[in-house]
């Protein structure tokens, strides 16, 4: 717990007990506070010496014990509420001189270093020989960096770090991620660059991580595709995909409304998905991708009256009706996930026409890096039209919107 006595606060341990050699039943009970600078501890007599206990915020791990002699307050914070309640109850018993159990009172001894050092929140490992094989990772870690250790998988012990916000495992040989990776419920910054990843599990973005993740770096891997579930991470601000083998970006990337920084240089991207138009970026860099010659182009495909399954799918998506694998067979789930978004915003599945449009990247980003050595800052965008009315609008003025 953190405590404050005579000035600034710091990490400390509080122990209730008797001095060594004291009578196990009659000896005076003391409250001993040990810190990193004073491991032998400061002892406060309890019998008749507690002026008041302020315990209004015990549930938040906070309390104050006020003594008569010396005239001093011990302010407790960041304590475990259950342990704090037990401590305060024991302090009251000792103050009134009532009998106490062995579990409540121990023999006072100096604290060890591990007891008084503040919880470790950051850890960096840059050499394989320093990687903890026999010791566990501190459960209090908030930031963990493991680089240049030639690891080929994610240690399952890391998945138990419930407070972890930043995980940097760049410059290793990791080939895949465990499906339970989503157990890192506080993870905001994930860096897996410079590894050997060939696939990225979509289930990760269906877990609690989708609500916490803000920065994702997958650059310098061997990814050929990204799951569309990535677009569930609506809080994502930064996405780095440079130097992979991506043939395209997720179809629903436009759902990443908070995305501000996107880099996907030196991939195999030929077209941008239609939803790309919905992004509002600060920086975009798509340099050295083999983009097709951009449009506007003629319409490809033929509109027809949508079948019943498509009408139903459109309703499910429009009203955001929740479904799981227990509700629908996998064929229908795949159908629902494979929708195309028309320029009007409507999803279409079978009945649509396709065309290529020229997208000026300056339309959606403040800072744009040219897509090739010629200085071009526009790229082809694959777009869809879901109905005769949308098709008529496009035919009437096919080029104007994209200039």
Phi, psi and omega in degrees: 000162172263139178220161182225126178210125182057058174117215186292152180277168178190177181284135182208162172243141179245129182231139177257127181183185178247157179292149179304135180090351180287155175300132186296343181245325187260343184298148179296143178263133181240156167257119182252129178249120179248141177232174179297329180275338182225081182287336178289336171089155173255130186254136179240121177294141185255323186298115179066016187243002180263114180286315181197150173243122178262105186237027184296329185248034180301322181297340177263007180079024183238143175193164177224134175248121181254127182256154172284308182228120351291161178287094190206148175251138168252113182262121184252135175213165178058029178266158174291124185304321181292314179295324181293319177300316179297320179296313182295323177296318179293322178299319179296317179298315180295323179298321181271003177072023181276157182293142183233153181277165177297330180292333181273333185233132178234178174274128184287125176225155179303148181283151174276166181299320182294335181283330187252348177287142179296152180304137181282125183250344181229142179212135179230129177235121182239001178226140182302323183292342180267357182290130184287102179270322183259338179262151177275161174285138178303128183293347182270001185300135175250328179230129180227124178237121177231106187232149174057039180247009179052034178285140179252004176203167177274124178298126181297339178295331180294328182293347178270002181274089190288347180259001187293125178251330180234125175232116180242106177240036179290160178060053171229200179237034184292130184254335181205166179246145176291149181294340180273011181301333181292357178289347177280081193288345180256001188297122180246331185230114181238122180239110178240027182291158178057054173232200182240032183294130176247346181211152179230122186291127178294333181299332179304323184269010173251003180260188181297340180301330182298338180268340185254333188291129180240334182222130181225123180241110179242018183293157178058054173230201181234037182284132177258342178206160174239141179292144179295340178297342175307329184286359172284343181279073188291350177264003183294129182252323184230131180224119180243122185231018187299147172054062169236204178235032184294131177268350179187173177258158181305137183303328184260026184302336179296345178287347179279073188292339180265359181295128181239335183231118181227123174230132179213049183287154173054054172243202179239034184284127180253333182219150172264142179291155184302324184290349178305330182296339183277351181287151174229096190255156168273320182221135173224135180222110180239032186299142174058056167243146184279062182298143175291163172298128188273170190273203010287150183240175176286157180289140179240133183104178183220131178284141173216167180295127185296139177292168183301321181296325178287320178300317179295317180298321179297321179294316180301315181287321182297319183263008177051048179287125184286141176211155179228178178294343177279339183270324188229149173292158184299330180297320179286325177297317178297322178298314181295327181279350185259019182290153175252143182259121178289161178298339178279353181101346181283140175277143175225154188236313180237324183265097179197163169241152186241148174205166176254138179234153178272121181250118173281115185296339177293344179293334187232006180216143178285317181244119184237127173267137181304146182276348178210177182289350178274356179086013182291135180239023174235156183215157180284137180242126179278119184236160183227150176236132191261347187210171178296324181294318177294321179296321180295320179297318180293316181296328182290324182213071189292332187259333189303317185296331189265359182288000000 
